[in-house]
Amino acid sequence: MASLVAGLVTLALSFATDLQPLMPGPITSAHSPAGDCSGCHSNLSEGQFGWLHAFLTPANPRKDSSACLNCHKLGKTALNPHSVELARLEAYTRRLESTTAASSRPGAT
């Protein structure tokens, strides 16, 4: 049943001439130098079935975030978790692991 519905929707959209209701809207003026949406979003493609390609193709968050850094200068740690240097993240992890190991488990007597 799901395949039938998906097939009918795809067939109906293949004959559609105006897919504007499916689009998220115009690009903001601040992001207009980026060009079209596929300039920043790695899983987008142009054409009538670009939305289907985006839906079926997994995004690459690292690649998409790197595209932001072409314009937004956020430093060399911008893609790290919480934008923190790796050494500090490792120190936080060790501290949390030692705290967790030292604490008693719930229900333990």
N, C-alpha and C positions, 0 to 999 in steps of 0.2 A: 504494500500500500504506500509506504513512504517513497519507494522508488517511482511509483506512478505519479505521485504528487510532485516530486522533484523534477521528473521528466516534463510534466505539464507546465510547471512554472518556468523551466528553462525554455521550453518551446514558445510559450507566450512572450517571454522577454526577448527571445531572438527576433520576433517580429515587431517589437516595440520600437518606436522612433524617438521617444522622449523618455530617457531614464533619469531625468532631473530629480524626481521625487526620491530616488534611491541614493542620491549624492548627499554628502554631509553639509554642503554649502560652499560658498566661495572661500578662497584662501584669504587670510587676513593680510592687510597691507604690510604689516611688519614682516610677514613671511613671503611676500610676493617675489623678492629676489631669488627665492629657492626654485621658482618656476612652478611646475605642476606638482601634484602630491607625490608622484613617484620619485621626485628628486630627493625626498627624505624618507619615504616609506618603502622599504626594500621589497615588500611583497605585492606592490601594486603594478598593474600594467594598464596601458591605455586601451581604448576600444570599447565596444559594446559589452564585452564580457569581462572587463577589468575587475568589476566587483566580484564576479564569480572566482576569478583567479585569486583575488585577495582573500576570499573566504576559504578557499581550499588549500592555499599555500601558507605554511606557517611563517610568521614574521621572524626576523632575526633581530632581537632587541639590541644586541651589541652593535650591529651594523646601523640600525636606525638611530641609536644614541650617538654613535660616532658622527653621523651626518649632522646632528645638531651642533657638534663642536666645530664644524667648519665655519660657523658664524658666531656662535656663543663661546667666548673664551672663558672657560671655567677652571682652568688649571690642569695640571697633569694627573690629578687624582679624581677628576670629574666622573669617571666611569667606575670607580671603586665603590663598594657599599658605603653609603653615607658620606661619600667623597673624602674618606679618611685614608691616610697613608697606610700601606700594607703592614709596616712594622707596628703601628699603633693598633691595627685590627688584630694582629697576632697576639699582642700584649693583652688586649681586651679578652680575647678568646681564652688565653691561658688563665687569666684571672677568674673568668666565669667558670671554667672547668674546675679550678681548684676550690672555688666557693661551693660549687655543686657537689663535688666529691666530699667536702668537709661537712656539709649539712646532712642532717638525718633525713631518712626517707619518711614520707607520711605513713603513719600507722606503725612505725618501728618503735619498739620499747626498749 
